[in-house]
Amino acid sequence: MGFAVRALGDIGDETAIPALIAALRYTVTRSESSTALTRFGQPAIPFLLEVVKKERDENIVYYAKEALSRLGWRAGRL
C-alpha cells in the first residue's frame, strides 16, 4: 500500500490529494502519505490545514504539520 501512496505523489495529479489525505488515517501509510503530499506544493496546503483543524488524533496531526512544515508553511502566513 505504501508503494501506491508514493506513486500517487510521483504522478503529481492534484486530484490524488484527497486520497493521500485519507491515507493519513492509516498507520501503515501515514509517513508515505505525508511525504507524497509535499510533492504537490502549495495546492496541498488547504487540505493539510483542514486535517490540522479537524483531526483529533494527534499522530495524524503531527504528520500533517510535518508536511506543512516541509512545504514552508508557517502559522499566520498564507
C-alpha positions as CSV (number, residue, x, y, z in Angstrom):
1,M,0.0,0.0,0.0
2,G,2.9,2.3,0.7
3,F,4.0,1.9,-2.9
4,A,0.7,3.1,-4.2
5,V,0.8,6.2,-1.9
6,R,4.3,7.0,-3.2
7,A,3.2,6.5,-6.8
8,L,0.4,9.0,-6.3
9,G,2.9,11.6,-5.1
10,D,5.2,10.8,-8.0
11,I,2.5,11.1,-10.6
12,G,1.7,14.6,-9.3
13,D,-2.0,14.7,-10.4
14,E,-3.7,17.1,-7.9
15,T,-6.9,15.0,-7.9
16,A,-4.9,12.5,-5.8
17,I,-4.6,14.9,-2.9
18,P,-7.8,13.9,-1.2
19,A,-6.8,10.2,-1.4
20,L,-3.5,11.0,0.1
21,I,-5.2,12.9,2.9
22,A,-7.4,9.9,3.5
23,A,-4.2,7.7,3.6
24,L,-3.0,9.8,6.7
25,R,-5.7,7.9,8.7
26,Y,-3.8,4.6,8.3
27,T,-0.7,4.0,10.4
28,V,1.0,2.0,7.6
29,T,0.7,4.8,5.0
30,R,0.9,7.8,7.2
31,S,4.5,8.7,6.7
32,E,4.5,8.0,3.0
33,S,1.3,10.0,2.6
34,S,2.8,13.0,4.4
35,T,5.9,12.8,2.1
36,A,3.8,12.4,-1.0
37,L,1.7,15.4,-0.2
38,T,4.8,17.6,-0.1
39,R,5.4,16.8,-3.7
40,F,2.2,18.8,-4.6
41,G,3.5,22.0,-3.1
42,Q,1.0,24.8,-2.4
43,P,-2.1,23.0,-3.6
44,A,-1.8,20.5,-0.7
45,I,-1.7,23.2,2.0
46,P,-5.5,23.8,2.3
47,F,-6.2,20.1,2.6
48,L,-3.5,19.7,5.3
49,L,-4.8,22.7,7.2
50,E,-8.2,21.1,7.3
51,V,-6.6,18.0,8.9
52,V,-4.9,20.1,11.5
53,K,-8.1,22.0,12.3
54,K,-10.5,19.0,12.5
55,E,-8.5,15.9,13.3
56,R,-8.4,14.7,16.9
57,D,-5.7,12.0,16.5
58,E,-2.5,13.7,17.5
59,N,-0.4,11.4,15.4
60,I,-2.3,12.3,12.2
61,V,-2.0,16.0,13.1
62,Y,1.8,15.5,13.7
63,Y,2.2,14.2,10.1
64,A,0.0,16.9,8.6
65,K,2.1,19.5,10.4
66,E,5.3,17.9,9.3
67,A,4.1,18.1,5.7
68,L,3.1,21.7,6.1
69,S,6.5,22.5,7.6
70,R,8.3,20.9,4.6
71,L,6.1,22.9,2.3
72,G,7.3,26.1,4.0
73,W,4.0,27.0,5.7
74,R,4.1,28.8,9.0
75,A,1.2,29.6,11.3
76,G,-0.3,33.1,10.5
77,R,1.2,33.1,7.0
78,L,-0.8,32.1,3.9
